Amino acid sequence: MLESPNASLKFAPNHQPASSIPAIDADGRIRLPGFPVGLSIQSYLPLVHRYTQILEASRILDRHRDHLRLLARFNPALANTGEPQAPLTALSPSTLLPHLYYKREDQTATRAYKLRGALVGMAKTLESQQLKRFLTVSTGNHALGVLKAAELLLPQAVRLVVPGNTALLKLEKLRKAIDGLNANGVQADLLSKGDTFDQARTWAMANQEADDAYLDPYSDPWVVAGQGTLGLELLAQIGDLLSQHPYEEVVIIAPIGGGGLLTGTATALRLASAWEPAFRNVNLRFVGLRLEDLQAPLGDAIRVAQIAPDNLQALNALTVSIHTMSQEDMAQGVRFVQNDLGQTVEGASGGTLYPALKWPDHSPNPRRLVVSVLSGGNVNPAP
């Protein structure tokens, strides 16, 4: 895990800008590599602030890496190597499609990227606000992350609110984790409210008690910063690939529910790579995929009606293109990953293969590196 801006020094000895674009153009817009039209100061400053939070989030995760044991659990050969910057999840090549790589967030301790933001959000709250009771809402993965964070940080209480359409497998995992927390002296309980995520979220926010710290799954700034640590890892991982192969373009594809994953990831990678010579003359693109139909059975992990306003503003400033994916798109992607990696992932993860497989201007080739973010794997294995 990258823990400071200097972590990029392994392929940027002098840490010089990747181009000679001036800092401010004649129209008063901030010009950085990767931002062809520049940024207004109103767009630039929030991104910089978020980026500094992501760096802090990375340091928080580093402090807990031994307890998380993510590398040891899924790749013992990489555990205990003494390398403090080692990533939490692998960037693995496809065995079926050259120049396609997977960011394996299905290999975290909770089998979803949500662990990052949940741990960072809870740690910062305990540190800065001294609140010890937590409330959150989730369709499953964020709640699992919050429970894992509670296992490490031991707050006084955790209250989880889930909608009625939460997947049964995730409910079973939540109940098992709650039993473990209660046995360790952390009061944890699970409430089902409303039929959809948005209804459950409305209930949770309306019923927050005065001593509750509310950890929103996609609009809490420290939760989003935690998700952004994924972008810092990609900076190093993709940088290594660029040193081996002269790609002209890198495309990052991820699912979007409330927008926290891509907001954090794109902020970290877009801003850091702007000053990284390894990315010189490389066109960096981000693609987000939302559900075409909120009722799509495979889309339970991102079944959110709207992207959070702050996230949408950031995504626009970061030039993230947003598209939709169907139930069949997700099903085809899930089958492809199963055939490729022998692993079953969630529909939202599978859907990230759709552009790489179907869109010519997003397909991997010797000039274009494509990274599919497998955001979660909390599903029953394929028969």
C-alpha positions, 0 to 999 in steps of 0.5 A: 500500500502506498503510504505517501507521495514519495512512494512513487519514487521507485519510478520517478527519481526526481518526481518531476511533472510528466509534461511542461503544461503550465500550472494555470492557463490564460483563462485562469484554469488549472492545467495538469497532464490528463486534464486536457481542458483544465480545471476551474479552481472550484473543481481543483481544490476539492480534488486536492483536498480529497487526495490528501485524505486518500494519502492519510487513508493509505497510512491508516490501512498500513497500520492495520495491514498485519491484522487484516492479513489480506496477502497472507490469506490469498497469497502466502508467497507474498506475505511477510516479505518486509515490503511496506508498500506491497498492495492489499490486492493483486493486479492479475492478468487475464488468462484468456485476453491479453492486455486485460488485467483484474484488480482483485478486490474480491480477495480482501478479507471481506471479499469486497473493496468496501473494507477499505472505506469502512476501516478508514471511516471508523478509525478516523471517527474513533480518533477525531470524534471519540464517538464509539457507537456506529450506524450504517446502511448497506446492501451487504458489502459495506456492512461486512466491511464495517463489522470487520473494522469493528472486529479490529477497532472494538467500538462500543456498538455497531448498528446495521440497517439493510433493505429487504432485498439484501442477498441471502448469502450476505445476510448469512455472513452478516449474522455470523459476523455479528455473533462473533462481535457480540461474543467479543463484547461489541454490541452489534445488531442488524435491522431490516428497513424498507424494500430498497437501499434508498429506503433503508438509508432514509430510515437510518438517517432519520433514526440516527441517535445523538451518540451515533457516528453515521458511516455512509457507504458512499458519501462519507468523505473518509469512507470515499478516501478509503476506497481511493487507496485502490487508486494509489495501489494501481499507480504503482501496479500499472506503473510497473506494467508501463515500464515493461510494455509501451501502452499508449492508453490505460482504461480503468473500468469499475461499477458505480452505485453511489459513486464512492469507489470510482470517485476515490480511485479516479481522484488518486490515480488521476492526480498522482499520475499527472506528475508521474513520468511512468504515465508520460504520454499515456491516455488515462481513461475511467469508465463507470457502469451503473445499472440499466435496471435497478431491479436486475437480480445480479446488480444487488451490490450497486442497487442505488438510485442516484450517484451522491451529488459530491461524487458526481461533481468529482466524477465530472471533473475527473472526466469519468465516462458513465454508462449503463449495463444490463442483467445480460451484460453482467451475466456474460461478464460473470461467466467470462471471469469464471472461465478465466480465473476459476472464481465467481464474482458479483454481477457488478464485478462481471459487468466491468468486462462488458466494455472490454469484450464488446466496445472496440474503443475499450478492448484491450490490445498491444496499445491499450491496457484495460483494468477491470475492477472486480469489486466484490465476490460475495456470491455462491460459487458456480456449480 
